């Protein structure tokens, strides 16, 4: 038994409310259930009750056992003097206020339908990755769509919060924010930290001073990444090294260590050197990344922007000084581009839509997700094995969020489908909340 289950029961009033009596055999009529309180103090505030025909206004505190009141030291906290009803699963002792008066207690287990309790135990105690997997498609489609919509918005807001942290660190400079967030995601999972460090150590304003010269941009990026240290018998390496030595002194830059980059278990096409060359070309061809990416009207436009070719040198090199026998991949692949849209452009759109109060940008962000095929990973496979119809990345993003936030932590009482499975009588209450 978890206290959250009792909160759920009170919030949705899913118990026999017509014949309630306190442990002192006084009648209880609930006029207003109150507002769920997530801050310090009693669990529900602004409750209106009638106990033994006397009307009370105040708070309701909920515990599994009545003795939890003293265990939590509520008797020493003035906030709890406003409690007019103590709702418990088991009444193991009488509870009094600081002034000695007895707090009316409602023992809730006497008023719960057995099927509700059994459903709750099934959801909370089974060991399935998705606790409701045997029941999930028995609910009305409306509740599935509501769950998906809620999970997608929550996912987008979390990603936007990551972008916001970068935006604030950039003193709300949207171009610098775009540059850093894009750099971070150019590293994908393996080198995202190193890429972000590189962008932080190499402000965009210096890149833009040399945006017409791809060689100088590469010199800045490879030099700042630590790849131009030492000696290599390679003419292009020496050219970049010479350029970087001048630019480093001019802008008083500090590079990161080459050791921060990971090559292990990466295919050559995903080497950080190739990603840096692709990133350099993107910066070379787009002076105002934020404006270019944010206001792209078509998804196809985004793809064309992000798949810029690398310079000639990197078309037959994976690392400095080592010529490849075959032509090296010069462009980002389709999956990589889609990854950048999902993790860079969409979060930027969501963040900017919130800051500028522009609903159209949020709508466009969702529209872009709907144009990208669903992701493929172990979480999505779990949903597919249940028979979920996952059409695009808007669906897959929603289901990743649903699994990570709700299913894997058994937060069924906070899930639209979980609440529905427990059989809330007043389903309009779900729609309002």
PAFIDREN-896621 format. One record per residue: residue in three letters; x, y, z of N, C-alpha, C in turn. Coordinates in steps of 0.1 Angstrom, whole numbers, padded with zeros to 4 digits, always signed. Atoms other than C-alpha are relative to their C-alpha. Layout:
REM residues N
alaXYZXYZXYZ
...
END
This chain:
REM residues 433
unk+0008-0012+0000+0000+0000+0000+0009+0013+0000
unk-0007-0012+0000+0013+0034-0009-0010+0012+0003
unk+0008-0012-0003+0000+0068+0003-0006+0006-0012
unk+0005-0006+0013-0003+0079-0033-0013-0006-0004
unk+0013+0006+0003-0031+0054-0037-0011+0006+0007
unk+0010-0006-0008-0050+0070-0009-0003+0014-0005
unk+0002-0014+0006-0044+0105-0024-0009-0001-0013
unk+0008+0002+0012-0058+0091-0057-0014-0002+0003
unk+0014+0003-0004-0089+0077-0040-0007+0013+0005
unk+0007-0013-0004-0096+0111-0023-0002+0009-0011
unk+0000-0010+0010-0088+0132-0053-0012-0003-0010
unk+0010+0004+0009-0112+0112-0075-0013-0004+0007
unk+0011+0004-0008-0136+0104-0047-0005-0014-0004
unk+0004+0014+0004-0135+0067-0057-0002-0009+0012
unk+0004+0009-0011-0151+0052-0027-0015+0003+0003
unk+0014-0002-0003-0186+0050-0012-0002+0013+0008
unk+0001-0013-0007-0193+0086-0003-0013+0003+0007
unk+0013-0003-0005-0229+0083+0007-0003-0004+0015
unk+0002+0004-0014-0226+0066+0041+0012+0000+0008
unk-0013-0001-0007-0193+0078+0055-0003+0003+0015
unk+0000-0003-0014-0187+0078+0092+0014+0000+0006
unk-0013-0001-0006-0158+0087+0113+0002-0012+0010
unk-0002+0011-0009-0142+0062+0137-0008+0002+0013
unk+0009-0003-0011-0163+0079+0164-0015-0001-0003
unk+0013+0003+0005-0194+0070+0144-0008+0013-0003
unk+0007-0013+0004-0202+0106+0133-0001+0000-0015
unk+0002+0000+0014-0216+0111+0098+0009+0010-0007
unk-0009-0009+0007-0193+0127+0072-0006+0002-0014
unk+0004-0003+0013-0205+0145+0041+0010+0009-0007
unk-0010-0008+0007-0180+0158+0016-0006+0010-0010
unk+0006-0010+0008-0191+0191+0001+0010+0005-0011
unk-0011-0003+0009-0157+0200-0015+0012-0008+0003
unk-0012+0009-0002-0128+0176-0019+0013+0007+0003
unk-0012-0008-0002-0103+0204-0018+0010+0000-0012
unk-0011-0001+0010-0071+0211-0038+0012-0008+0004
unk-0011+0008-0003-0043+0187-0039+0013+0009+0002
unk-0012-0009-0003-0012+0203-0023+0013-0008-0001
unk-0013+0006+0003+0022+0194-0036+0012+0007+0008
unk-0010-0007-0008+0040+0218-0012-0001-0005+0015
unk+0001+0003-0015+0045+0217+0026-0014+0002+0005
unk+0014-0001-0006+0014+0212+0047-0008-0012-0003
unk+0009+0011+0001-0016+0190+0046-0002-0004-0015
unk+0000+0006+0014-0023+0168+0015-0011+0007-0009
unk+0011-0007+0007-0056+0186+0005-0004+0012+0008
unk+0004-0012-0006-0064+0222+0012-0013+0005-0005
unk+0013-0007+0003-0096+0243+0012-0011-0011-0002
unk+0011+0011+0000-0118+0212+0019-0012+0006+0008
unk+0012-0004-0007-0154+0217+0029-0008-0013+0003
unk+0007+0012-0005-0171+0190+0050-0011+0003+0009
unk+0010-0001-0010-0201+0184+0071+0002-0012+0009
unk-0003+0011-0009-0193+0163+0102-0010+0001+0011
unk+0010+0000-0010-0222+0154+0125-0009+0013-0001
unk+0008-0011+0004-0242+0181+0107+0006+0014+0003
unk-0008-0013-0002-0216+0208+0116+0009+0002-0012
unk-0009-0003+0011-0199+0224+0086+0014+0005+0004
unk-0014-0003-0003-0162+0226+0086+0008+0004-0013
unk-0009-0004+0011-0136+0243+0063+0014-0001+0004
unk-0014+0002-0004-0100+0234+0064+0008-0010-0009
unk-0009+0009+0008-0075+0207+0053-0003-0014+0003
unk+0000+0015-0003-0074+0169+0050+0014-0005-0001
unk-0013+0007+0001-0043+0149+0058-0003-0015-0001
unk+0002+0014+0004-0039+0114+0045+0012-0008+0004
unk-0010+0010-0004-0019+0085+0060-0004-0014-0002
unk+0003+0014+0000-0017+0048+0057-0005-0005+0014
unk+0004+0002-0014-0018+0045+0095-0002+0013+0007
unk+0003-0012-0008-0032+0070+0119+0013+0005+0007
unk-0012-0003-0008+0001+0068+0139+0011+0007-0008
unk-0010-0007+0008+0020+0082+0109+0000+0015+0003
unk+0001-0014-0004+0007+0116+0121+0012+0003+0010
unk-0011-0003-0010+0031+0114+0151+0014-0004-0006
unk-0013+0004+0006+0058+0096+0131+0005+0011-0008
unk-0004-0011+0008+0059+0126+0108+0001+0013+0008
unk-0001-0012-0008+0058+0150+0137-0010+0011-0003
unk+0010-0010+0004+0027+0168+0125-0005+0007+0013
unk+0005-0006-0012+0017+0175+0161+0008+0012+0005
unk-0009-0011-0003+0046+0199+0163+0000+0011-0011
unk+0000-0009+0012+0038+0217+0131-0014+0008+0000
unk+0013-0008+0000+0012+0246+0132-0008-0001-0013
unk+0007+0001+0013+0004+0240+0095-0011-0010+0001
unk+0010+0010-0001-0016+0210+0106-0011+0002+0010
unk+0011-0004-0008-0038+0228+0130-0013+0002-0007
unk+0011-0002+0008-0061+0234+0101-0007-0012-0005
unk+0006+0013+0005-0068+0197+0095-0013-0002+0007
unk+0013+0002-0005-0105+0190+0099-0004-0015-0001
unk+0003+0014+0002-0104+0153+0088+0013-0007-0003
unk-0011+0008+0002-0077+0127+0091-0004-0013-0007
unk+0004+0011+0008-0081+0101+0063+0011-0010+0000
unk-0010+0010-0001-0063+0068+0069-0005-0013-0006
unk+0004+0014+0004-0063+0032+0057-0003-0008+0012
unk+0002+0008-0013-0059+0018+0092+0001+0010+0012
unk+0001-0008-0012-0069+0036+0124+0006-0007+0012
unk-0006+0008-0011-0044+0023+0149+0002+0008+0013
unk+0000-0008-0012-0046+0052+0174-0007+0013-0002
unk+0007-0013+0001-0066+0084+0181+0011+0011-0001
unk-0009-0011+0003-0049+0117+0169-0007+0013+0005
unk+0005-0012-0005-0053+0150+0186+0008+0012-0005
unk-0006-0012+0004-0045+0186+0177+0009+0005+0012
unk-0009-0005-0011-0020+0207+0197-0007+0004+0012
unk+0008-0005-0012-0048+0220+0219-0007-0012+0007
unk+0005+0012-0007-0058+0184+0228-0013-0005-0006
unk+0013+0005+0006-0090+0182+0207+0002-0011-0010
unk-0001+0012+0009-0096+0150+0188-0003+0003-0014
unk+0002-0002+0015-0092+0151+0150-0009-0011-0005
unk+0008+0010+0006-0121+0133+0133+0008-0009-0010
unk-0008+0009+0008-0107+0102+0115-0010-0009-0009
unk+0008+0009+0009-0121+0084+0084+0009-0011-0004
unk-0007+0012+0003-0109+0048+0080-0005-0004-0014
unk+0004+0001+0014-0110+0046+0042-0002-0015-0005
unk+0001+0014+0005-0106+0008+0038-0014-0006+0001
unk+0013+0005-0002-0141+0003+0049-0010+0004-0011
unk+0009-0006+0010-0155+0022+0019+0005-0002-0014
unk-0006+0002+0013-0134+0009-0010-0005-0013-0006
unk+0004+0012+0007-0147-0015-0036+0012-0010-0002
unk-0011+0010+0000-0126-0047-0036+0007+0000-0014
unk-0006+0001+0013-0121-0047-0074+0010+0012-0003
unk-0009-0012+0002-0104-0012-0073+0013-0003+0007
unk-0012+0004-0008-0080-0024-0046+0008-0011-0007
unk-0006+0010+0007-0072-0055-0066+0007+0005-0012
unk-0006-0005+0012-0066-0036-0098+0013+0008+0004
unk-0011-0008-0004-0043-0012-0079+0012-0009+0004
unk-0011+0010-0004-0023-0042-0064+0006-0006-0012
unk-0005+0006+0013-0020-0057-0099+0010+0010-0007
unk-0008-0010+0007-0006-0025-0114+0013+0003+0008
unk-0012-0004-0008+0018-0017-0085+0009-0012+0003
unk-0009+0011-0004+0031-0052-0078+0005-0009-0011
unk-0005+0009+0010+0035-0070-0111+0013+0005-0005
unk-0014-0003+0004+0070-0071-0126+0001+0003-0015
unk+0000-0003+0015+0061-0062-0162+0007+0014-0002
unk-0006-0013+0003+0081-0034-0178-0011+0011-0002
unk+0011-0009+0001+0048-0018-0187-0011-0006+0008
unk+0008+0007-0009+0026-0026-0157-0014-0004-0005
unk+0014+0002+0004-0008-0023-0175+0000-0007-0014
unk+0000+0005+0014+0003-0042-0207-0011-0010-0003
unk+0011+0009+0003-0024-0068-0203-0014+0007-0001
unk+0012-0008+0000-0051-0041-0200+0000+0012-0008
unk-0002-0014+0006-0038-0011-0219-0009+0002-0012
unk+0008-0003+0012-0058-0016-0251-0014-0004+0002
unk+0014+0002-0003-0090-0024-0233-0007+0014+0003
unk+0006-0013-0002-0095+0013-0225-0004+0006-0013
unk+0005-0007+0011-0113+0036-0248+0012+0007-0007
unk-0011-0006+0007-0091+0050-0276+0003+0015+0004
unk-0002-0013-0004-0097+0085-0263+0011+0002+0011
unk-0010-0001-0011-0076+0078-0232+0014-0003-0004
unk-0013+0002+0006-0048+0064-0253+0005+0013-0006
unk-0004-0012+0006-0047+0096-0273+0003+0011+0010
unk-0003-0010-0011-0048+0117-0241+0013-0003+0006
unk-0013+0004-0006-0019+0098-0227+0011+0004-0009
unk-0010-0003+0010+0001+0102-0259+0002+0015-0001
unk-0001-0014+0001-0006+0139-0261+0007+0006+0012
unk-0006-0005-0013+0003+0145-0224+0015-0004+0000
unk-0014+0004+0000+0035+0125-0228+0009+0007-0010
unk-0007-0007+0010+0046+0142-0260+0003+0014+0005
unk-0002-0014-0005+0041+0177-0245+0011+0000+0011
unk-0009+0001-0011+0060+0166-0214+0014-0002-0005
unk-0013+0002+0006+0089+0153-0235+0005+0012-0007
unk-0005-0013+0007+0091+0185-0256+0004+0010+0011
unk-0004-0010-0010+0091+0206-0224+0013-0003+0007
unk-0013+0004-0006+0120+0186-0209+0011+0004-0010
unk-0011-0003+0009+0140+0190-0241+0002+0015-0001
unk-0001-0015+0001+0131+0227-0242+0007+0005+0013
unk-0007-0004-0012+0144+0230-0206+0015-0001-0001
unk-0015+0002+0003+0178+0216-0217+0005+0012-0009
unk-0003-0012+0008+0178+0243-0244+0000+0013+0007
unk+0000-0012-0008+0168+0269-0219+0012+0002+0008
unk-0012-0002-0008+0197+0262-0197+0012+0005-0008
unk-0011-0005+0009+0221+0267-0226-0003+0015-0004
unk+0004-0014+0003+0201+0299-0236+0004+0010+0011
unk-0003-0008-0012+0205+0313-0201+0015+0002+0002
unk-0015-0001-0001+0242+0305-0201+0006+0008-0011
unk-0005-0008+0011+0245+0323-0234-0006+0014+0001
unk+0006-0013-0003+0228+0354-0218-0011+0003-0010
unk+0012-0001+0009+0197+0348-0240+0003+0004-0014
unk-0004-0002+0014+0216+0350-0273-0005-0012-0008
unk+0005+0012+0007+0196+0328-0296+0009-0006-0010
unk-0010+0006+0010+0223+0324-0323+0011-0008+0007
unk-0010+0008-0008+0249+0313-0297-0006-0012+0006
unk+0007+0012-0006+0223+0290-0281-0001-0011-0011
unk+0002+0009+0011+0216+0274-0315+0013-0007-0003
unk-0014+0005+0003+0253+0270-0322+0004-0010+0011
unk-0005+0009-0011+0260+0253-0288-0009-0013+0000
unk+0009+0011+0000+0229+0231-0289+0003-0009-0012
unk-0002+0008+0012+0236+0220-0324+0014-0007+0001
unk-0013+0007-0002+0273+0213-0316-0002-0012+0010
unk+0002+0011-0009+0263+0192-0286-0006-0012-0007
unk+0007+0011+0006+0240+0171-0307+0007-0006-0012
unk-0009+0005+0010+0266+0168-0335+0009-0011+0006
unk-0008+0010-0006+0285+0147-0310-0008-0013+0003
unk+0009+0011-0002+0254+0124-0307+0003-0005+0014
unk-0002+0005-0014+0257+0101-0276+0014-0001+0004
unk-0014+0003-0004+0294+0094-0277+0008+0012+0003
unk-0008-0012-0002+0309+0128-0281-0007+0013+0002
unk+0008-0012-0002+0282+0152-0271+0006+0010+0010
unk-0006-0009-0010+0300+0165-0240+0012+0007-0006
unk-0012-0006+0005+0332+0171-0259-0004+0011-0010
unk+0005-0010+0010+0313+0189-0287-0005+0013+0007
unk+0005-0012-0007+0295+0212-0262+0012+0008+0006
unk-0011-0006-0005+0328+0219-0245+0007+0008-0010
unk-0006-0007+0011+0343+0228-0278-0007+0013-0003
unk+0008-0012+0004+0315+0253-0286+0001+0010+0011
unk-0001-0009-0011+0317+0268-0251+0014+0007+0000
unk-0013-0006+0000+0354+0274-0256+0003+0008-0013
unk-0002-0006+0013+0350+0287-0291-0013+0008-0004
unk+0012-0008+0003+0323+0315-0292-0003+0002-0014
unk+0004-0002+0013+0303+0318-0323+0005+0013-0007
unk-0004-0013+0006+0313+0354-0328+0013-0001-0007
unk-0013+0001+0007+0348+0343-0337-0001-0009-0013
unk+0002+0007+0013+0336+0317-0362-0006+0009-0010
unk+0007-0008+0010+0314+0343-0379+0010+0010-0006
unk-0010-0009+0006+0344+0366-0384+0007-0006-0012
unk-0007+0007+0011+0358+0339-0407-0010-0009-0008
unk+0010+0009+0006+0325+0325-0421+0002-0002-0015
unk-0002+0001+0015+0336+0331-0457+0012-0009-0003
unk-0012+0008+0003+0368+0310-0453-0001-0013+0008
unk+0002+0013-0006+0361+0273-0447+0013-0005+0007
unk-0012+0005-0006+0398+0266-0440+0003+0006+0014
unk-0001-0006-0013+0399+0291-0412-0010-0005+0011
unk+0010+0006-0009+0367+0277-0397+0005-0013+0005
unk-0005+0014-0003+0382+0242-0398+0012+0002+0010
unk-0011-0002-0009+0414+0256-0382-0004+0003+0014
unk+0005-0003-0014+0394+0271-0353-0005-0012+0007
unk+0006+0011-0007+0374+0240-0347+0009-0012+0003
unk-0009+0011-0003+0401+0213-0351+0010+0004+0010
unk-0010-0005-0010+0426+0235-0332-0006+0000+0014
unk+0007+0000-0013+0401+0241-0304-0003-0014+0006
unk+0003+0014-0004+0393+0204-0303+0012-0008+0004
unk-0013+0006-0004+0430+0196-0297+0006-0009-0011
unk-0005+0009+0010+0435+0178-0330+0012+0005-0008
unk-0011-0005+0008+0462+0201-0343+0013+0001+0008
unk-0012+0001-0008+0487+0193-0316+0010-0009-0006
unk-0010+0009+0005+0520+0177-0324+0004+0002-0015
unk-0005-0001+0014+0535+0170-0359-0006-0012-0008
unk+0005+0010+0009+0519+0151-0388+0005+0004-0014
unk-0005-0003+0014+0535+0148-0423-0012+0001-0009
unk+0012-0002+0008+0504+0162-0440-0001+0015-0002
unk+0000-0014+0004+0502+0195-0459-0012+0007+0006
unk+0012-0007-0005+0466+0203-0449+0000+0002+0015
unk-0002-0001-0014+0473+0196-0413+0009+0012+0004
unk-0009-0011-0002+0502+0220-0414-0006+0013-0003
unk+0007-0013+0004+0481+0247-0431-0010+0004+0012
unk+0009-0003-0011+0454+0244-0404+0007+0004+0013
unk-0008-0003-0012+0480+0243-0376+0005+0014+0000
unk-0006-0013+0001+0496+0275-0389-0012+0011+0002
unk+0011-0009-0001+0462+0292-0392-0005+0001+0015
unk+0005+0000-0013+0451+0281-0358+0010+0007+0010
unk-0010-0007-0009+0483+0293-0341-0002+0015+0000
unk+0002-0014+0001+0476+0328-0354-0014+0004+0007
unk+0013-0003-0005+0438+0327-0345-0001-0002+0015
unk+0000+0003-0014+0444+0312-0311+0006+0012+0008
unk-0006-0012-0006+0467+0341-0302-0009+0013-0001
unk+0008-0012+0003+0444+0367-0318-0012+0001+0010
unk+0013+0000-0008+0413+0357-0298+0003-0005+0014
unk-0004+0004-0014+0432+0344-0267-0009-0012+0004
unk+0009+0012-0002+0415+0310-0270+0007-0011+0008
unk-0006+0012-0007+0420+0279-0248-0007-0012-0006
unk+0006+0012+0006+0415+0245-0265-0003-0010+0011
unk+0003+0012-0008+0401+0213-0250+0010-0011-0003
unk-0010+0010+0003+0422+0182-0248-0005-0010-0010
unk+0004+0010+0010+0422+0157-0277-0005-0013+0007
unk+0004+0012-0007+0418+0130-0251-0015+0000+0004
unk+0014-0001-0003+0382+0142-0245-0009-0007-0011
unk+0008+0006+0011+0371+0127-0278+0001-0015-0001
unk+0001+0015+0001+0360+0091-0283+0000-0005-0014
unk+0001+0007+0013+0368+0070-0313-0003-0014+0001
unk+0002+0014-0003+0364+0036-0297-0014-0004-0004
unk+0012+0007+0005+0337+0014-0313-0009+0009-0009
unk+0007-0008+0009+0327+0041-0337+0004-0004-0015
unk-0004+0002+0015+0325+0035-0375+0007+0012-0004
unk-0008-0012+0004+0349+0058-0393-0009+0011-0005
unk+0009-0010+0005+0319+0077-0408-0005+0009+0012
unk+0005-0007-0012+0310+0087-0372+0012+0005+0009
unk-0012-0005-0007+0346+0097-0361-0003+0015+0003
unk+0002-0014-0003+0346+0131-0344+0007+0009-0010
unk-0007-0008+0011+0370+0144-0371-0010+0002-0011
unk+0010-0002+0011+0343+0138-0397-0011+0009+0004
unk+0011-0008-0005+0316+0153-0376+0004+0015+0001
unk-0005-0014-0001+0338+0184-0370+0000+0006-0014
unk-0001-0005+0014+0343+0187-0408-0014+0003-0005
unk+0014-0003+0004+0305+0185-0413-0005+0012+0007
unk+0004-0011-0008+0299+0210-0386+0006+0013-0006
unk-0007-0012+0006+0325+0234-0401-0007+0004-0013
unk+0007-0003+0013+0307+0232-0435-0013+0007+0003
unk+0014-0006-0003+0273+0239-0419+0002+0015+0005
unk-0002-0014-0004+0287+0270-0402+0005+0009-0011
unk-0005-0007+0012+0304+0281-0434-0011+0005-0009
unk+0011-0003+0010+0272+0280-0454-0012+0007+0006
unk+0012-0006-0006+0248+0294-0428+0005+0010+0011
unk-0005-0010-0010+0257+0327-0410-0009+0001+0012
unk+0010-0002-0011+0225+0329-0390-0008-0013+0002
unk+0006+0013-0002+0217+0294-0379-0013+0000+0007
unk+0013+0000-0007+0189+0303-0355-0011+0004-0010
unk+0011-0005+0009+0169+0322-0381-0002-0010-0011
unk+0001+0009+0012+0177+0297-0409-0008-0013+0005
unk+0006+0012-0005+0166+0267-0388-0014+0002+0005
unk+0012-0002-0006+0138+0282-0369-0012+0003-0010
unk+0011-0005+0009+0119+0297-0398+0000-0008-0013
unk+0001+0009+0012+0124+0268-0423-0014-0004+0000
unk+0014+0003+0001+0089+0263-0436-0003-0015-0003
unk+0002+0014+0004+0094+0228-0450+0010-0009+0007
unk-0009+0009-0006+0110+0198-0434+0011-0003-0010
unk-0010+0002+0010+0128+0192-0467+0011+0011+0000
unk-0010-0011-0001+0145+0226-0463+0010-0003+0011
unk-0009+0003-0011+0159+0215-0429+0010-0011-0005
unk-0009+0011+0004+0173+0183-0445+0011+0006-0009
unk-0010-0005+0010+0190+0203-0473+0010+0009+0007
unk-0010-0008-0008+0206+0227-0447+0010-0009+0007
unk-0008+0008-0009+0219+0199-0425+0009-0010-0007
unk-0008+0010+0007+0234+0177-0452+0011+0006-0009
unk-0011-0006+0007+0261+0200-0464+0012-0009-0001
unk-0012+0008+0003+0292+0184-0480+0012+0005+0009
unk-0012-0004-0007+0325+0183-0461+0010+0006-0011
unk-0010-0005+0009+0356+0200-0476+0007-0012-0008
unk-0006+0010+0009+0376+0182-0503+0010-0010+0008
unk-0010+0008-0008+0403+0170-0478-0007-0012+0007
unk+0007+0010-0008+0378+0151-0457-0009-0010-0008
unk+0007+0009+0009+0363+0133-0487+0008-0013-0002
unk-0008+0013+0001+0392+0108-0486+0009-0001+0012
unk-0007+0002-0012+0404+0111-0450-0010-0002+0012
unk+0007+0001-0013+0390+0100-0416+0007+0006+0011
unk-0009-0006-0009+0419+0113-0397+0011+0007-0007
unk-0011-0007+0006+0448+0137-0404+0011-0010-0004
unk-0012+0007+0004+0475+0121-0425-0003-0014-0005
unk+0004+0014+0005+0456+0088-0433-0010+0000-0011
unk+0009+0000+0012+0442+0086-0468-0008-0013-0001
unk+0008+0012+0002+0413+0062-0473+0000-0005-0014
unk+0000+0006+0013+0412+0038-0502-0014+0003-0007
unk+0013-0004+0006+0375+0045-0507-0004+0014+0004
unk+0004-0013-0003+0357+0078-0507-0007+0000+0014
unk+0007-0001-0013+0347+0088-0471-0014+0006-0002
unk+0014-0006+0001+0310+0096-0465+0002+0015+0003
unk-0002-0014-0001+0308+0134-0469-0012+0007+0007
unk+0012-0007-0005+0273+0141-0457-0006-0008+0012
unk+0007+0006-0011+0253+0134-0426-0011-0010-0006
unk+0010+0010+0005+0231+0103-0431-0014+0005+0004
unk+0014-0003-0003+0193+0104-0430-0004-0001+0015
unk+0003+0002-0014+0191+0091-0395+0006+0011+0009
unk-0007-0010-0008+0216+0116-0382-0007+0013-0001
unk+0008-0012+0002+0197+0145-0397-0013+0000+0008
unk+0012+0001-0008+0165+0133-0382+0002+0001+0015
unk-0004-0001-0014+0183+0130-0348+0002+0015+0003
unk-0003-0014-0003+0194+0166-0351-0013+0009+0000
unk+0013-0007+0000+0159+0178-0359-0007-0002+0013
unk+0007+0004-0012+0144+0159-0330+0006+0007+0013
unk-0007-0004-0013+0171+0170-0304+0005+0014+0000
unk-0005-0014+0001+0181+0205-0317-0011+0009-0004
unk+0009-0010+0006+0156+0222-0339-0014+0000+0007
unk+0013+0000-0007+0124+0210-0323+0000+0006+0014
unk-0001-0007-0014+0135+0219-0287+0001+0015-0001
unk-0002-0014+0002+0146+0253-0300-0014+0007-0003
unk+0013-0005+0004+0112+0258-0316-0010+0001+0012
unk+0009+0000-0012+0094+0248-0284+0004+0011+0009
unk-0004-0010-0009+0115+0270-0263-0003+0014-0005
unk+0003-0013+0006+0111+0300-0286-0015+0003+0000
unk+0015-0001+0000+0074+0294-0289-0005+0004+0014
unk+0004-0003-0014+0071+0296-0250+0005+0014+0003
unk-0005-0014-0004+0093+0327-0247-0006+0011-0008
unk+0007-0010+0009+0076+0345-0276-0015-0001+0000
unk+0015+0003+0000+0041+0331-0269-0005-0002-0014
unk+0004+0003+0013+0039+0318-0304-0004-0015-0002
unk+0005+0014+0001+0017+0287-0306+0003-0006-0014
unk-0003+0005+0014+0024+0284-0344+0013-0008+0000
unk-0013+0007+0001+0060+0274-0337-0001-0014+0008
unk+0002+0012-0007+0049+0247-0312-0007-0010-0010
unk+0007+0008+0010+0025+0234-0339+0010-0005-0011
unk-0009+0004+0011+0053+0234-0365+0010-0010+0005
unk-0009+0010-0006+0076+0215-0341-0006-0014+0000
unk+0007+0013+0000+0050+0188-0337-0001-0005-0015
unk+0002+0004+0014+0044+0188-0375+0013-0006-0005
unk-0013+0006+0004+0082+0182-0381+0001-0014+0005
unk-0001+0013-0006+0081+0153-0357-0009-0010-0007
unk+0009+0009+0007+0052+0138-0375+0005-0004-0014
unk-0006+0003+0014+0072+0139-0408+0012-0009+0001
unk-0012+0008-0002+0101+0119-0393-0005-0014+0004
unk+0004+0013-0004+0098+0081-0391+0002-0003+0015
unk-0002+0004-0014+0095+0065-0356+0014-0005+0002
unk-0013+0005-0004+0127+0059-0338+0000-0015+0003
unk-0001+0014-0003+0139+0023-0333+0010-0002+0012
unk-0008+0003-0011+0152+0013-0299-0007-0010+0009
unk+0006+0010-0009+0145-0011-0270-0013+0004+0006
unk+0012-0004-0006+0118+0010-0255-0012-0001-0010
unk+0010+0000+0010+0099+0014-0288-0004-0015-0003
unk+0003+0014+0002+0102-0024-0293-0009-0006+0010
unk+0010+0005-0011+0084-0030-0260-0014+0004-0004
unk+0013-0005+0003+0055-0009-0272-0005-0007-0013
unk+0004+0007+0013+0055-0025-0307-0004-0014+0003
unk+0003+0014-0004+0054-0060-0291-0014-0001+0006
unk+0013+0000-0006+0022-0049-0273-0011+0003-0011
unk+0009-0003+0011+0007-0039-0307-0003+0014-0002
unk+0002-0015+0001+0010-0001-0304+0003+0004-0015
unk-0002-0006+0013+0006+0017-0337+0008+0012+0000
unk-0010-0011-0002+0037+0039-0338+0003+0005-0014
unk-0001-0005+0014+0035+0060-0370+0012+0009-0003
unk-0010-0010+0003+0062+0087-0366+0007+0003+0013
unk-0008-0003-0012+0087+0102-0342-0008+0008+0011
unk+0009-0006-0010+0059+0122-0325-0005-0011+0009
unk+0005+0011-0008+0045+0089-0314+0011-0007+0008
unk-0011+0006-0007+0079+0074-0305+0005+0008+0011
unk-0004-0009-0011+0089+0104-0285-0009+0000+0012
unk+0010+0001-0010+0057+0103-0266+0001-0013+0008
unk-0001+0013-0007+0061+0066-0258+0013-0002+0008
unk-0012+0000-0008+0097+0070-0247-0002+0007+0013
unk+0003-0008-0012+0086+0097-0223-0010-0008+0010
unk+0009+0007-0008+0057+0076-0211+0006-0012+0007
unk-0007+0011-0007+0079+0046-0204+0010+0005+0011
unk-0011-0004-0009+0108+0065-0188-0006+0007+0013
unk+0005-0008-0011+0086+0088-0166-0011-0008+0008
unk+0011+0006-0007+0056+0067-0158+0001-0015+0002
unk+0000+0014-0001+0058+0030-0166+0011-0006+0008
unk-0011+0006-0007+0093+0022-0154+0000+0004+0015
unk+0001-0004-0014+0085+0040-0121-0013-0004+0006
unk+0014+0004-0004+0050+0025-0118-0008+0011+0005
unk+0008-0012-0004+0034+0059-0116-0014-0001-0007
unk+0013+0003+0007+0001+0044-0128-0011+0010+0004
unk+0010-0009-0005-0019+0068-0106+0001+0014-0006
unk-0002-0012+0007-0005+0097-0126-0002-0001-0015
unk+0001+0003+0014-0012+0082-0159-0015-0001-0004
unk+0014+0000+0005-0044+0087-0179-0006-0014-0001
unk+0004+0013+0002-0046+0051-0188-0001-0008+0013
unk+0000+0006-0013-0037+0039-0153-0013+0004+0008
unk+0012-0005-0007-0065+0060-0138-0012-0006-0006
unk+0012+0006+0007-0090+0047-0164-0001-0015+0004
unk+0000+0014-0003-0080+0011-0157-0006-0002+0014
unk+0005+0001-0013-0088+0017-0120-0015+0003+0001
unk+0015-0001+0001-0123+0026-0131-0006+0012+0006
unk+0006-0012-0006-0128+0062-0120-0014+0002-0005
unk+0014-0002+0003-0166+0068-0119-0002+0012-0009
unk+0002-0013+0007-0164+0104-0130+0011+0002-0009
unk-0011-0001+0009-0143+0103-0161+0002+0014-0005
unk-0002-0014+0003-0149+0140-0167+0011+0006+0009
unk-0011-0005-0009-0126+0145-0137+0014-0002-0006
unk-0013+0002+0007-0098+0130-0157+0002+0010-0011
unk-0001-0009+0011-0105+0152-0186+0004+0014+0005
unk-0003-0013-0006-0104+0183-0164+0015+0001+0005
unk-0014-0001-0006-0070+0173-0149+0010-0006-0009
END
